[in-house]
Amino acid sequence: MTGHGFRAMAFSRLNKMGWDGRAIERQLAHAEPNEVKGAYNYAAKYLDDRKRMKQAWADYIDALHAGAKVIGIKTNTA
């Protein structure tokens, strides 16, 4: 797993969980294209959604840890 691989996996999973892609992007540290606007508004953008999303992610990870159904990856052992 790489940093970018984790980012891609997290974005895909959060998106499937129903979270707004803009809030996911902001949480995963993608910068505002307008540098001046980004300097003043970066931290607050989608803040309430991001807080709820982070809690949902923590709950998801806790459920996996507690034994939620995990689908294994099949490998070729030929």
Secondary structure, DSSP 8 states (H G I E B T S, - for coil): --HHHHHHHHHHHHHHTT--HHHHHHHTT---SSHHHHHHHTTTTTHHHHHHHHHHHHHHHHHHHTT-----------
